[in-house]
Amino acid sequence: MIHVIAIITARPGMRDEIIARVQENIPAVIAEEGCIEYRPVVDLSAEAATGFGSDTLVIIEKWRDETCLKDHAAAPHMKNYAEKVKNFIQERSIRILKDI
């Protein structure tokens, strides 16, 4: 199984715009071959000692294998999503992990 942790930091005040675009895209993503989980999350509270901050959201993903993840990255709806959010994003970090 492949695990993805995508950390997206929005430009100040733009996180809700990104969240809305992510939520629009979820049905297409979870319908993809090999998608096990695709879940956007945010800090439990703004005061969390180890939180990401109020402008950041994290997408937790699980994929059956690397091929499915590569197909996901190349999917037309992901290219469309990227175009919609590009002006709202300040920074993005993607970590791809595998089971041991």
N, C-alpha and C positions, 0 to 999 in steps of 0.2 A: 504494500500500500504506500502511496505517496501522500505526504502531508504538505500543505502550503500555508504559510503565515504571511499574509500581505498586510503591511502596515502603511496606511495612507494618511498623510497629514495634509489637511486642507489649508488653503489660504485662509487667513482670519475671517471668521464668520461664514465660511462656505461649506462647512461639514454637512449641514442638512441637505444642501444641493447634491453633494456626492452620495449621501445615504439614499436620497430619492432615486437617483439614477441606478444605484446598486439594486435597490428593491424592484425596480422595473425590470431589471435584467435577470433576477433570480429564476423565474420560471424557465427561461431558455437554458440557463446553466444547468439546473438540476435535471433537465430533460436530456442532457448530453450523455452519451455512452460513457460509462465508467465513473460518473460523478456519484460519490457516496455522501458527501456533505459539502455545503457551500453556505456559510453562515456569517453575516456581518455582526460584529460586536463592538461595544464601546466600554470605556471604564465604568465600573459600578458606581463610583462617585468621583466628583472633581477633586476631592481631598485625598484620594488614594495615594499612599506613600510611593508606590511604584507604578503609578498610572502613566498612561501615554499622553494624557492631556485632553482638553476640551475640543481641540481642533483635529483630533485623530480618531480614526476608526480602524478596526482590524478585521480582515476577512479570513476566517478559518476554513480551509478546504481540505477535502480528502478525495483522492482519486485512486481508482483500481490499479493503474500502472502509469508508467511514464508516457506511453503512447497516447493514452487518454488525456493526460495533462497537455501534451503538445498539441493535440487536436483542439482542445479547449482554447489554448492561446491563439490559435489560428482561426477560430470560429468567427463568422461574419458579425454575430451579435456582440462579440468582445471587441472587435474593431470599432463598431458603432458606439459601444459604451465608452471606449477610450477617447473617441472624438468628442463625445458629449461632456466628459469630465476634465479634459486636458487643461482648461483654463481655471479650474477650481483647485487643482492639486499643487501644493507647495513642494512636497517630497513624498517619495514612495520607496519602500523597501520590501523586497519579496524574498522569503526564505523557503527553499524547497528541501524537504527532509524525507528520509525513508525509514521504514522499520528496521530494527536490528534484531 
